[in-house]
Amino acid sequence: MTLVSILGDFHSSILPITYEFKEKITKHIIVYDDAKGDVKKAKRIIRGQEAFLATLSQGSKDKYEIETIEIDEDSYTSMLSCLQRIKQVSSEYSNIYLNATDGLNSIAIVLSSNLLDVGAKVLAYDRYANTYNIHTSKGMEKHIIKNSMDIKSHLILKGYTILAEASKERLHSRKKVILELAKNLTRYKEFAGSVQRESFKKVSGYDDYKKLLTSIDILDQQFIQGTVFEEYIYHLIKDNFDFDDVWVGTKVSFKEEVENEFDILMIKDNHLHTIECKLVSGLKGEHFVYKTELIMDYLDDDGKAMILSVGGENERRTKSGKKRFQFSRGDKARAHYGDIAIHQSKVFDEEAFLDDVRDWFL
Protein backbone atom coordinates (compact mmCIF):
# COMPACT_ATOMS: atom_id res chain seq x y z
CA MET A 1 0.00 0.00 0.00
CA THR A 2 1.25 3.47 -0.94
CA LEU A 3 -0.28 6.14 1.29
CA VAL A 4 -0.19 9.69 -0.02
CA SER A 5 -0.87 12.37 2.62
CA ILE A 6 -1.54 15.97 1.68
CA LEU A 7 -0.66 18.25 4.58
CA GLY A 8 -3.18 20.96 5.30
CA ASP A 9 -4.18 22.92 8.39
CA PHE A 10 -5.32 20.02 10.59
CA HIS A 11 -2.56 17.45 10.83
CA SER A 12 -4.59 15.56 13.43
CA SER A 13 -6.52 14.09 10.51
CA ILE A 14 -3.35 12.68 8.95
CA LEU A 15 -1.94 10.90 11.97
CA PRO A 16 -4.93 8.57 12.64
CA ILE A 17 -4.92 7.31 9.04
CA THR A 18 -1.18 6.73 9.15
CA TYR A 19 -1.52 4.78 12.39
CA GLU A 20 -4.56 2.82 11.19
CA PHE A 21 -2.73 1.51 8.11
CA LYS A 22 0.81 1.30 9.55
CA GLU A 23 0.97 -2.48 9.04
CA LYS A 24 -0.08 -2.24 5.39
CA ILE A 25 1.90 0.80 4.26
CA THR A 26 5.04 0.12 2.23
CA LYS A 27 5.65 3.76 1.26
CA HIS A 28 4.29 6.97 2.74
CA ILE A 29 4.44 9.98 0.44
CA ILE A 30 3.95 13.31 2.20
CA VAL A 31 2.93 16.20 -0.05
CA TYR A 32 3.13 19.81 1.14
CA ASP A 33 3.15 23.34 -0.25
CA ASP A 34 6.38 25.33 -0.57
CA ALA A 35 5.08 28.25 1.53
CA LYS A 36 7.39 28.96 4.47
CA GLY A 37 4.81 28.12 7.14
CA ASP A 38 3.78 24.89 5.43
CA VAL A 39 7.39 23.78 5.03
CA LYS A 40 7.98 24.34 8.74
CA LYS A 41 4.92 22.30 9.70
CA ALA A 42 5.83 19.57 7.22
CA LYS A 43 9.33 19.19 8.65
CA ARG A 44 7.87 18.56 12.09
CA ILE A 45 5.44 15.94 10.79
CA ILE A 46 8.20 14.26 8.76
CA ARG A 47 10.43 14.25 11.83
CA GLY A 48 7.58 12.63 13.74
CA GLN A 49 7.16 9.94 11.08
CA GLU A 50 10.86 9.10 11.26
CA ALA A 51 10.83 9.02 15.06
CA PHE A 52 7.76 6.78 15.07
CA LEU A 53 9.42 4.29 12.73
CA ALA A 54 12.49 4.30 14.98
CA THR A 55 10.34 3.12 17.91
CA LEU A 56 9.29 0.00 16.04
CA SER A 57 11.37 -3.16 16.43
CA GLN A 58 14.04 -3.92 13.85
CA GLY A 59 12.57 -5.76 10.88
CA SER A 60 9.01 -5.01 12.00
CA LYS A 61 6.38 -5.37 9.32
CA ASP A 62 5.06 -1.97 10.46
CA LYS A 63 8.10 -0.18 9.01
CA TYR A 64 7.64 1.70 5.75
CA GLU A 65 9.58 4.11 3.56
CA ILE A 66 8.98 7.86 3.69
CA GLU A 67 9.15 10.14 0.67
CA THR A 68 8.38 13.86 0.56
CA ILE A 69 7.19 16.00 -2.33
CA GLU A 70 7.26 19.80 -2.07
CA ILE A 71 4.95 21.52 -4.54
CA ASP A 72 3.76 24.95 -5.58
CA GLU A 73 0.02 24.93 -4.98
CA ASP A 74 -0.45 27.70 -7.51
CA SER A 75 1.39 25.86 -10.28
CA TYR A 76 -0.53 23.28 -12.33
CA THR A 77 2.78 22.05 -13.75
CA SER A 78 4.06 21.41 -10.22
CA MET A 79 0.93 19.43 -9.36
CA LEU A 80 1.17 17.32 -12.52
CA SER A 81 4.81 16.59 -11.70
CA CYS A 82 3.71 15.44 -8.25
CA LEU A 83 1.04 13.24 -9.82
CA GLN A 84 3.56 11.58 -12.14
CA ARG A 85 5.89 10.82 -9.22
CA ILE A 86 3.05 9.17 -7.28
CA LYS A 87 2.18 7.00 -10.28
CA GLN A 88 5.80 5.93 -10.64
CA VAL A 89 5.90 4.54 -7.10
CA SER A 90 3.38 1.75 -7.69
CA SER A 91 2.64 -0.15 -10.90
CA GLU A 92 -0.69 -1.19 -9.37
CA TYR A 93 -2.68 2.01 -9.05
CA SER A 94 -5.32 0.22 -6.93
CA ASN A 95 -2.71 0.11 -4.13
CA ILE A 96 -2.44 3.91 -4.02
CA TYR A 97 -4.49 5.58 -1.25
CA LEU A 98 -4.69 9.37 -1.24
CA ASN A 99 -5.56 10.93 2.12
CA ALA A 100 -7.02 14.26 1.05
CA THR A 101 -8.96 14.94 4.26
CA ASP A 102 -7.46 18.33 5.13
CA GLY A 103 -5.20 18.83 2.18
CA LEU A 104 -4.81 22.02 0.18
CA ASN A 105 -7.87 22.41 -2.03
CA SER A 106 -6.12 22.79 -5.37
CA ILE A 107 -3.77 19.83 -5.00
CA ALA A 108 -6.50 17.65 -3.46
CA ILE A 109 -8.80 18.29 -6.43
CA VAL A 110 -6.13 17.66 -9.06
CA LEU A 111 -4.71 14.52 -7.45
CA SER A 112 -8.10 13.05 -6.50
CA SER A 113 -9.67 13.37 -9.93
CA ASN A 114 -6.64 12.01 -11.76
CA LEU A 115 -5.94 9.13 -9.37
CA LEU A 116 -9.57 8.01 -9.24
CA ASP A 117 -9.55 7.80 -13.04
CA VAL A 118 -6.71 5.24 -12.99
CA GLY A 119 -8.20 3.08 -10.20
CA ALA A 120 -6.57 4.54 -7.09
CA LYS A 121 -8.51 5.24 -3.89
CA VAL A 122 -9.16 8.47 -1.98
CA LEU A 123 -9.52 8.54 1.81
CA ALA A 124 -11.57 11.04 3.80
CA TYR A 125 -11.22 10.88 7.60
CA ASP A 126 -13.96 12.13 9.95
CA ARG A 127 -12.05 13.30 13.02
CA TYR A 128 -15.24 13.75 15.04
CA ALA A 129 -16.63 10.25 14.46
CA ASN A 130 -13.20 8.54 14.16
CA THR A 131 -14.27 6.92 10.90
CA TYR A 132 -13.09 7.17 7.30
CA ASN A 133 -14.57 6.77 3.85
CA ILE A 134 -12.80 5.08 0.95
CA HIS A 135 -13.80 6.62 -2.37
CA THR A 136 -13.26 4.88 -5.70
CA SER A 137 -14.48 5.63 -9.20
CA LYS A 138 -17.34 3.20 -8.51
CA GLY A 139 -18.55 4.40 -5.12
CA MET A 140 -17.77 4.83 -1.43
CA GLU A 141 -17.30 2.63 1.64
CA LYS A 142 -17.44 3.76 5.27
CA HIS A 143 -15.10 2.23 7.86
CA ILE A 144 -14.59 2.58 11.61
CA ILE A 145 -11.02 3.14 12.82
CA LYS A 146 -9.82 -0.13 14.39
CA ASN A 147 -6.40 0.99 15.67
CA SER A 148 -6.63 4.25 17.60
CA MET A 149 -3.35 5.83 18.72
CA ASP A 150 -1.96 5.58 22.23
CA ILE A 151 -0.52 8.69 23.87
CA LYS A 152 3.10 7.88 23.06
CA SER A 153 2.39 7.34 19.36
CA HIS A 154 0.33 10.53 19.15
CA LEU A 155 3.07 12.69 20.67
CA ILE A 156 5.85 11.12 18.60
CA LEU A 157 3.90 11.35 15.33
CA LYS A 158 3.28 15.04 16.06
CA GLY A 159 7.06 15.46 16.07
CA TYR A 160 7.41 15.98 19.82
CA THR A 161 9.94 14.56 22.28
CA ILE A 162 8.82 12.83 25.48
CA LEU A 163 11.23 13.97 28.19
CA ALA A 164 9.64 12.21 31.16
CA GLU A 165 6.79 9.82 31.86
CA ALA A 166 5.63 8.03 34.99
CA SER A 167 6.27 4.29 35.26
CA LYS A 168 3.01 2.30 35.08
CA GLU A 169 4.54 -0.34 37.34
CA ARG A 170 5.38 2.21 40.05
CA LEU A 171 1.97 3.83 39.77
CA HIS A 172 0.30 0.47 40.30
CA SER A 173 2.60 -0.54 43.16
CA ARG A 174 1.74 2.54 45.26
CA LYS A 175 -1.91 2.87 44.24
CA LYS A 176 -3.29 1.71 47.60
CA VAL A 177 -1.13 4.23 49.44
CA ILE A 178 -2.17 7.09 47.13
CA LEU A 179 -5.87 6.29 47.52
CA GLU A 180 -5.49 6.13 51.30
CA LEU A 181 -3.70 9.49 51.37
CA ALA A 182 -6.44 11.08 49.27
CA LYS A 183 -9.43 9.78 51.25
CA ASN A 184 -9.82 13.16 52.97
CA LEU A 185 -8.32 15.79 50.67
CA THR A 186 -9.19 18.65 52.99
CA ARG A 187 -7.10 17.15 55.76
CA TYR A 188 -4.38 16.00 53.38
CA LYS A 189 -4.09 19.54 52.01
CA GLU A 190 -3.48 20.80 55.56
CA PHE A 191 -0.73 18.21 55.96
CA ALA A 192 0.87 19.17 52.63
CA GLY A 193 0.84 22.81 53.76
CA SER A 194 2.59 21.85 56.99
CA VAL A 195 5.31 20.08 55.04
CA GLN A 196 5.82 23.27 53.05
CA ARG A 197 6.35 25.30 56.24
CA GLU A 198 8.65 22.86 58.04
CA SER A 199 10.54 19.65 57.39
CA PHE A 200 8.75 16.31 57.04
CA LYS A 201 10.25 14.98 60.29
CA LYS A 202 9.16 18.01 62.32
CA VAL A 203 5.53 17.92 61.19
CA SER A 204 3.31 16.59 64.00
CA GLY A 205 -0.25 15.35 64.15
CA TYR A 206 -0.25 13.46 60.87
CA ASP A 207 1.42 10.18 61.82
CA ASP A 208 -0.86 8.18 59.50
CA TYR A 209 0.22 10.19 56.45
CA LYS A 210 3.86 10.07 57.47
CA LYS A 211 3.68 6.29 57.89
CA LEU A 212 2.07 5.83 54.47
CA LEU A 213 4.64 7.99 52.70
CA THR A 214 7.49 6.28 54.51
CA SER A 215 6.14 2.91 53.36
CA ILE A 216 6.76 3.88 49.73
CA ASP A 217 9.97 5.72 50.60
CA ILE A 218 8.97 9.04 49.01
CA LEU A 219 9.24 12.01 51.34
CA ASP A 220 10.08 14.93 49.05
CA GLN A 221 7.97 18.07 49.11
CA GLN A 222 7.03 18.07 45.42
CA PHE A 223 5.60 14.56 45.64
CA ILE A 224 3.62 15.38 48.78
CA GLN A 225 2.24 18.71 47.55
CA GLY A 226 1.49 17.87 43.93
CA THR A 227 2.13 14.33 42.77
CA VAL A 228 -0.13 12.59 45.29
CA PHE A 229 -3.16 14.56 44.10
CA GLU A 230 -2.26 14.04 40.44
CA GLU A 231 -1.87 10.28 40.88
CA TYR A 232 -5.15 10.12 42.78
CA ILE A 233 -6.92 11.78 39.83
CA TYR A 234 -5.07 9.43 37.45
CA HIS A 235 -6.46 6.38 39.28
CA LEU A 236 -9.98 7.85 39.32
CA ILE A 237 -9.82 8.30 35.54
CA LYS A 238 -8.34 4.82 34.95
CA ASP A 239 -10.84 3.06 37.21
CA ASN A 240 -14.00 4.80 36.01
CA PHE A 241 -13.61 5.37 32.27
CA ASP A 242 -12.53 3.53 29.15
CA PHE A 243 -10.03 5.97 27.69
CA ASP A 244 -7.67 4.27 25.25
CA ASP A 245 -4.68 5.41 27.30
CA VAL A 246 -4.03 7.57 30.40
CA TRP A 247 -0.73 9.09 31.57
CA VAL A 248 0.26 11.15 34.60
CA GLY A 249 3.32 13.33 35.20
CA THR A 250 4.45 13.72 31.60
CA LYS A 251 6.99 16.23 30.34
CA VAL A 252 7.01 17.01 26.61
CA SER A 253 9.26 19.13 24.38
CA PHE A 254 7.28 20.67 21.54
CA LYS A 255 10.31 22.33 20.00
CA GLU A 256 13.60 23.82 21.15
CA GLU A 257 13.13 25.66 24.46
CA VAL A 258 9.36 25.02 24.43
CA GLU A 259 8.49 22.39 27.03
CA ASN A 260 5.47 21.63 29.16
CA GLU A 261 4.57 19.28 31.99
CA PHE A 262 1.16 17.63 31.88
CA ASP A 263 -0.50 16.42 35.07
CA ILE A 264 -2.96 14.12 33.27
CA LEU A 265 -3.12 13.09 29.61
CA MET A 266 -5.98 10.98 28.24
CA ILE A 267 -6.62 9.82 24.69
CA LYS A 268 -9.88 8.50 23.25
CA ASP A 269 -10.64 7.81 19.58
CA ASN A 270 -7.49 9.70 18.51
CA HIS A 271 -8.34 12.83 20.53
CA LEU A 272 -5.73 13.78 23.15
CA HIS A 273 -7.01 15.58 26.25
CA THR A 274 -5.42 16.97 29.42
CA ILE A 275 -6.33 17.86 33.02
CA GLU A 276 -4.37 20.38 35.11
CA CYS A 277 -4.60 19.37 38.80
CA LYS A 278 -4.25 21.88 41.63
CA LEU A 279 -4.83 21.16 45.34
CA VAL A 280 -4.57 24.76 46.53
CA SER A 281 -6.37 27.44 48.53
CA GLY A 282 -6.33 29.78 45.54
CA LEU A 283 -4.74 30.38 42.16
CA LYS A 284 -4.68 32.92 39.35
CA GLY A 285 -7.27 31.41 37.08
CA GLU A 286 -6.56 33.81 34.24
CA HIS A 287 -2.95 32.58 34.04
CA PHE A 288 -3.95 28.92 33.85
CA VAL A 289 -6.67 29.54 31.27
CA TYR A 290 -4.20 31.34 28.97
CA LYS A 291 -1.50 28.74 29.58
CA THR A 292 -3.85 25.83 28.88
CA GLU A 293 -5.22 27.51 25.77
CA LEU A 294 -1.67 27.92 24.44
CA ILE A 295 -0.53 24.35 25.05
CA MET A 296 -3.70 22.91 23.50
CA ASP A 297 -2.64 24.53 20.21
CA TYR A 298 0.39 22.27 20.35
CA LEU A 299 -1.22 19.19 21.84
CA ASP A 300 -4.15 18.40 19.56
CA ASP A 301 -6.33 20.31 17.11
CA ASP A 302 -9.39 18.50 18.49
CA GLY A 303 -8.42 17.89 22.11
CA LYS A 304 -10.12 19.29 25.20
CA ALA A 305 -8.76 20.39 28.56
CA MET A 306 -9.90 20.77 32.14
CA ILE A 307 -8.51 22.85 35.01
CA LEU A 308 -9.20 21.12 38.33
CA SER A 309 -8.80 23.36 41.37
CA VAL A 310 -9.64 21.95 44.79
CA GLY A 311 -9.13 23.45 48.25
CA GLY A 312 -10.49 26.99 48.28
CA GLU A 313 -13.55 29.12 47.54
CA ASN A 314 -13.78 30.60 44.08
CA GLU A 315 -14.76 33.95 45.56
CA ARG A 316 -13.22 35.55 48.63
CA ARG A 317 -12.86 39.03 50.11
CA THR A 318 -9.59 40.68 50.99
CA LYS A 319 -9.06 42.51 54.29
CA SER A 320 -9.94 45.73 52.47
CA GLY A 321 -13.26 44.24 51.37
CA LYS A 322 -12.41 43.72 47.68
CA LYS A 323 -13.62 40.60 45.89
CA ARG A 324 -11.02 38.20 44.55
CA PHE A 325 -11.78 35.27 42.28
CA GLN A 326 -9.88 32.17 41.27
CA PHE A 327 -11.87 32.24 38.02
CA SER A 328 -13.75 35.38 37.04
CA ARG A 329 -16.69 35.39 34.63
CA GLY A 330 -14.27 36.51 31.93
CA ASP A 331 -11.90 33.64 32.71
CA LYS A 332 -14.75 31.15 32.48
CA ALA A 333 -15.98 32.62 29.20
CA ARG A 334 -12.50 32.47 27.66
CA ALA A 335 -12.05 28.91 28.93
CA HIS A 336 -15.34 27.83 27.35
CA TYR A 337 -14.35 29.44 24.06
CA GLY A 338 -11.04 27.55 24.13
CA ASP A 339 -12.61 24.12 24.91
CA ILE A 340 -11.40 24.25 28.51
CA ALA A 341 -13.66 23.11 31.35
CA ILE A 342 -13.20 24.41 34.89
CA HIS A 343 -13.97 22.23 37.90
CA GLN A 344 -13.44 24.31 41.04
CA SER A 345 -14.51 23.44 44.58
CA LYS A 346 -13.39 23.94 48.16
CA VAL A 347 -14.24 20.35 49.13
CA PHE A 348 -13.67 17.64 46.56
CA ASP A 349 -16.76 15.71 45.48
CA GLU A 350 -15.56 12.62 43.65
CA GLU A 351 -18.87 11.86 41.93
CA ALA A 352 -19.35 15.46 40.80
CA PHE A 353 -15.85 15.45 39.31
CA LEU A 354 -16.42 12.15 37.50
CA ASP A 355 -19.70 13.50 36.11
CA ASP A 356 -17.87 16.55 34.77
CA VAL A 357 -15.19 14.37 33.17
CA ARG A 358 -17.85 12.18 31.56
CA ASP A 359 -19.86 15.13 30.26
CA TRP A 360 -16.84 17.06 28.98
CA PHE A 361 -14.53 14.49 27.47
CA LEU A 362 -16.78 11.57 26.47
N, C-alpha and C positions, 0 to 999 in steps of 0.2 A: 504493500500500500504506500502510495506517495501522497502525503498530506501537504497541501499548499495553504498557508495561513496568510491572510492579508491583514496587516496591522492597521487598526484604526484608533479610535479614541478610548474604547473600552477593552483593554487587554484581558479583563477577567472572562471574556467570552472565548478567548483563544485557549487559555490554559485548560479548562475542563475538557475540551475536545482533544487536545494533545494527550492529556492523561487517560481519557477514555480509550483511545486507540493505541496507547504506547506499545502494546504487545504486537500490534499488526503493522505499525509503521516501519518502513525500511528507509525512507528518506523524508525529511521534513524541510520543505522549502518555505522560507519566510520572506514575504514581499512587503516592502515599505517604501514610502515616498522619500525623496531626497531633501525635503525641507529640514532645516536644522533641528527643529524640535522633534520631528518624527525620527530622525536618525538617532538622536539621543535616547529616545524611548526604545527604539529597536535594539540598540546595543545592550540595553539592560535586559530585555527579553531574551536576546540571543545568549547573553552571559548566563541567564537563568537556565536556558535549555542545556547548555554545556555543563553547568554545575549539576543539574538533575541527572544527566547521563552518567556523570562521574560517581554518583551515589549508588548506581546499580552495580551489581556484582560483575566481575570480569566474565565476558562471554555470555552475558545474560541476553535472552531473546528479546528483552525490552529495549536494547540499545538500537539506535538508528543514526543515520547520517544527517547532518544539518547543512543546508545550503541557503545562502541569502541572495536576494535580488533587490538591488536598489533601483527605483524607477523615477521617472518624472511624470507625475500624475497628469500634467497638462500636455504631455506629448504622446500622440497616438502611436508614433513610431516606437517610442520607448515601451509602450504597453504591448505592442505586437512582438517586440524582441523578447519581452518577458514570457509571452505566450509560447513562442517557439522554444525557449529554453525548457519550459515545463513539459512540452510534448517530447522533447528529446530524452527526458529522464526515464520515461516508461514507454515501452513499445505497445503495452496494453493500456489503452486510454481508460478502460473501465476500472483500472486500479488507481486512477487519479481522483482524489477527493479535495475539492476546493472549499475551504472554510471562509465564507464571505460574510459572516455574521455582522461584524462591525467594521468591515474594510472600507477603504475610500471608495466613494460612489462610482467614480469613473472607471477605476481599474476593476472593481467588482462586476460592473456591467459588461465590460469588454471580455474579461476572462470567463465569466459565467456563460454568456451566450455562445462563445466560441468552443468552450470545453464541453458544454452540453451537446453541441452538434456532433462531436466526435465520440460520444459515448461516456464521457467522464461524469462524475457526480458532484453536486454542490451541496454543502452542509450549511444549515442555519440553526444556530443554538439559541434556545430560549433560556436566558439566565434566570428568569423568575420561576419557571416551572422545572428547571434542570432537565430539560428534554431537548432533542434535536430532530430536525427533519432532514431526510436525504432526498434531494431533488434529482430526477433524471429527465431525459427528454420524453419519457413515457408517463411520468407522474411523480408522486411524492409518498414517502413513508415516514411515519412518526415513531421515534424511539425514546425510551427512558434511559437516562444515564445509569449505567450499571456500576461504574467504578469512580465514585466521588473521591476527590483529593483528601488526604490527611493534611494536618497543619504544616508539617515539615515540607511536604511536596509543594504546597501552595507558596510558602515563603521562598523556597529555592527557585521555583519556576518564575516567580516575580523578579528574580535577580538579586534577592537579599541574602545577607549572611547571618546565620544564627550564631550568636556569640555565647549564649548561655541558655540552658533549659534544665528544668528540674527532673531528677531521676524518678521514673515511675515506681521503681522498686522501693526507693526511700520513702516516697509519698505513701505507698501502701503500708510499709513497715511501721510508720508512726501515725497512721490514721486514727487508731483508738485514742491515742494521747491527744491529738489535735481536737477531736470531737469532744473529749472530756474537758479540755481547756476552754472550749467555746460554748459550753452548756449555758453559762450565764455571762453574756458578753458585757453587760454593764459592770459586773464585778471584775471581770478579766481586764476591762479597760482601765479600771482603777489600779489594778496591779501593774499593768504595763506602764502607767504614768509614774508609779512609784519607782520602777526600775530606771526610768529616765532621770529621776531626781537623785537617786543614790544607787550604789552598786547592788548587784543581785544578792550577794551574801548579807548585806545590811538590811534588806527589805524584810519587814516582819509582818505577821498576820496573814500570810498567804502560803503557809507550809504545803498545802495540797498542790498548788501550782508549781512551787519550787521542786517538789518531789517528782511531779510529772515531767518537767523539763529536764531534770537531772537524769531521769530514766532513759531519755533519748540523747543525753549528753550534748544538748544545745542550749547554751546560756547567754548567747550574745544579744545585745539590745535590739538590733535590727530584726532578728527572728522573732523576738518576743513582741515587739511593737507593731510589726507589719506582716511578717510571713505567716504567723499562726492564723490570723484572720483570713488571709488570702487562701491558705490551704483548706481552711474550713469551708469557704465558699466553693472552692474547687470540688471538694467531696460532695457538697450539696448538689452541684450541677451534675457531677458524674452519677450520683445515686438516683437522681430523680428525672433525668431526661435522656433522650437517645441521640445526642449529638454524635457526629461521626468521629470526632476527636476533641479532647479537651486538654489544654496545657495550663500550667501555673508557673509564675516566676520566669518569664522568658525575656531575653534581651536580644534585640535585633538591630543590625546595621542596615539602614536603607541605602546609604551611599556614604562616601568619605565624610567623616565628622558629623553624620546625622544618625544618631542611635536613639533607641527608645526601649524602655522596659515595660512589659505588659504583665499586669497582675494575673488576668485570666484571658485565655484565648479559646474560642470554641468555633468549630466549623461544622456546618450542616448543608448538604446539597451544594457544595462548592462555594458557599458564602462564609467568609471568615469574620467573626464577631469578637468583641472584647468587652471586659468589665474592669473598671478601675475601682479598687476596693480601699476604703478609708474608714478606719475605726478611730474617730477623732471627735473632739468637742465642737470644732468648727473648722471651716476651710473657706478659701476664696473661690467660690463657685465659678465666677467669671473666668478665672485662670484655667480651671480644669475643663470648662466647656470649650474654650478656644484651643487648648492643647489637644483635647480629644478630637475636635473637628479637624485639626491639622494632620494628626497621625492617621486618621481614617482615610485621608486622601492617598496616603501611601499604602495602607493595609489592604483595602479591597474597595473597588468601585461600588459594590453592592452590599457591603457589610454594614452592620449596625453596632452601636456601642451603648454602654450603660455606665453611669457614675453612681457608685454605691457609697453613701456616706451615713455612717451609723455612730451615734454617741452624743449628739447634741441637738438642740432645737434649731429649726431652720431660721426662726426669727428670735432675736433677743434685743434687749435695750442696754445701751452703754450707761455708765454712771451719770453722764450728762443728759440722759433721756432719749438719745437718738436711736433709731431703729437700725439694726444690722442684720443682714441676711446671709446665709450660706449661698442660697440661690434666689436671686431676685426674679421678678416676673420677666424682665428682659433676658436674664440668663436662661430661664426655662423656655422662652420663645425661641431663642437662638439654638438651644439644644434640640428642640423639636424639629426645627428647620434642617438641622444637620444630622438627623436620624440618630440622636443621642437621647436615651431615656435617663431620667433622674429618679433614683430611689433613695429618699432621705428620711431618716427617722432617728429619734433619740434612743428608743428601745427597739432592738431588732425583733421583728416578727417573721419567723422563718417561712410560714405559709404565705404571708403577703408578698414576701420577696420572690418565692417560687412562682406565685401567680404572675407577678410582673415579668419575670424571665420568660414564662410560657407565652404570655400575651405579646411580648415585644419581639422575641427572637424566633418563635416557632409558629 
